[in-house]
Amino acid sequence: MAKTKQITDEATVSVRNIGGIDETTVDLRPGVNVLAGRNATNRTSFLQAIMAVTGSRDVSMKGDAEKAEVTLTIGDSTYRRRLTRRNGTVTFDGEPYLDDPELADLFAFLLESNEARRAVTTGQNLRDIIMRPVDLEEIRSEISRLESEKDEIDEAIEAIEQRKQSLPELESEREQLRQEIEETRAAVADKEAEIDAADADVQAQRQEQQQLEAKLDELRQTRTDLEDVRYDLETERESIETLKQDRETLRTELDALPEAPEEDIECLESEIDRLRERRRRLDSEINSLQSTVRFNEEMLEGERTDVYEAMTDDSGHATDELLDDDVVCWTCGSNVHREQIEETLDDLRDLRQAKLDAKREISDELDDLKADRDALDEQRTRREEYRQRLTEIEDELEQRQERAEKLKQRRSELESTVKDLENEVESTDSDQFEDVLELHREANELEYELGRLETDLEDVESEIDAIEARLDEQSQLEEERDRISEELADLRTRVETLEEEATEAFNDHMAAILDTLDYDNLERIWLERVQREVREGRRKAIKTFFELHVIRSTSTGVTYEDTVDHLSESEREVTGLVFALAGYLVHDVYEEVPFMLLDSLEAIDSERIAALVDHFSDFPDYLLVALLPEDAQALDDEYARVTSI
């Protein structure tokens, strides 16, 4: 998983008032840069300066300074970060290297208090550390959106398929209608020929014929109107029946959907607000604890020379005297043993970790409450949609029933008119006109049938055209569905893939490093990805964990599994660093920030530090390592040395 280095320019870092640094400028070469020196030589302060200009807030200003600044120049690019202390609060501005330093803080800036590095010893779920930069809520939201989009496409394709199945029947019906139309047109032509022949025989009775034809025309038109009304009435009846069925279906679904009381939603909102406020307070407390831990670590390391200078008495006690086993407490001024301060510092770290755990529990509970609230909102929205649709159906049903009543009344009126017209025509005394009347009746019926057939043909052809037009759309819909399915598959497996890549990266690099470092009877340290059922808030869920396994061997060559607690301090430090490296590689941190920082490696012997640095040097553009002079001597002479800050 190594990458080819792309940055070949030297980097220049100018620092003012960070940690114990008054002012300095340091040039860094691509590759490994060794910061060699004793305690209280501002090595950790310089690493904090790198963090500051990169975008991190986990840095400290010089105690007596109101303003601080770090400038980084790489090639033609310059980045600047300014810090200002106002009313005891430090604010940041400028143009840092990163807009969001989360990945770098977790996996690139591996100082002693780095959370990923310490996670092995603090007992955190290592999987949560690796997955923290992943926005799981955004992934779930995107999956939900794509699933809805895919469902809509599936419904559209299904509708097209159903309509496509009716295409052969419609085409057959179209051919039958065309044939019937041709036959009916021929019958109309024959009937008109008969009428013309009969008309020739009654020329002498022209005046009566004209009156008869006028009545026949009126009769024909009235009968046509009657048939239209009957057709419209039948259509309305079918629509009314369909609406009634839809109404019953909606009522059933509405009855099955429980109410979502407003007070329940308000209660959830109130609880969500309360938990958010509690999490905000925890964030503030965690930040304060982190600042306190950082300050005390710097004091113990001798980095805060500004504070030491202020504590020097008139006799001129040197800084080195403050670094003895008995030191002057910088909070109360009494002499205390260094171990007491370190124990207190461990307590502060434990307290910070406890608050981090509490914050995660609150976040889990918040997720549950938000899910419950969203479910109630969705439930209430659906009920409102059902009610709205029921209202619309009721309104439409009422309108159609009123129209049906009017059509019934109109039908009765037309039926009466037809009967009256037939009686008037039949009242003629001429048998010949009786025959003509019958011919006209037959012609009227044929013309009406022809009109109906032509209307049916138009409807069938329109339906066929609509189906054929959607066949092209189906192909596009299926391509879009395939694209969405692939995207969904990628999203659903993204988290699992990252977890597998993280465990694989850790196991590969851990095996390689252990092989090089050659710890006695330590055969293997490896991560296993497991899933367990846990309780999250008020419900149970399946959660993924990374279990760390330690395999040792006896003098006779028998292997057995040990516990993390039995690792030596050196072994724990190496394991923590390799775990941080796994996160660094899985999240491609080297593409985001060119620096990796290593500090506080004193628990590891010199030769192993050299091997560890060689291994880590393959990945970042600039690897900065803070070491004591005797440890630095074991490193490759080709590495750049920074001996004065």
Buried (B, 14 or more C-beta within 10 A) or exposed (E): BEEEBEBEBBBBBBBBBBBBBBEBEBEBBBBBBBBBBEBBBBBBBBBBBBBBBBBBBBBBBBBEBEEBBBBBBBEEEEBBBBBBBEEEEBEBEBEBBBEEBBBBBBBBBBBBBBBBBBBBBBEBBBBBBBBBBBEEEEBBEBBEEBEEBBEEBEEBBEEBEEBBEEBEEBBEBBEBBBEBBEEBBEBBEEBBEBBEEBBEEBEEBEEBBEBBBEBBEBBBEBBBBBBBBBEBBEBBBEBBEEBEEBBEEBEEBBEEEEEBEEEBBEEBEEBBEEBEEBBEEBEEBBEEBBBBBBBBBBBBBBBBBBBBEEBBEEEEEEBEEBBEEEBBBBEEEEEBEEEEBEEBBEEBBEBBBEBBBBBBBBEBBBBBBBBBBEEBEEBBEBBEEBEEBBEEBEEBBEEBBEBBEBBEEBBEBBBEBBEEBBEBBEEBEBEBBEBBBEBBBBBBBBBBBBBBBBEBBEBBBEBBEEBEEBEEEBEEBEEBBEEBEEBBEEBEEBBEEBBEBBBBBBBBBBBEBBEBBEBEEBBBBBBEBEEEEEEBBEEEEEBBBBBBBBBBBEEEEEEEEBEBEEBEEBBBBBBBBBBBBBBBBBBEBBEBBBBBBBBBBBBBEBEBBBBBBBBBBEBBBBBBBBBBEEBBEBBEEEBBBBEEB
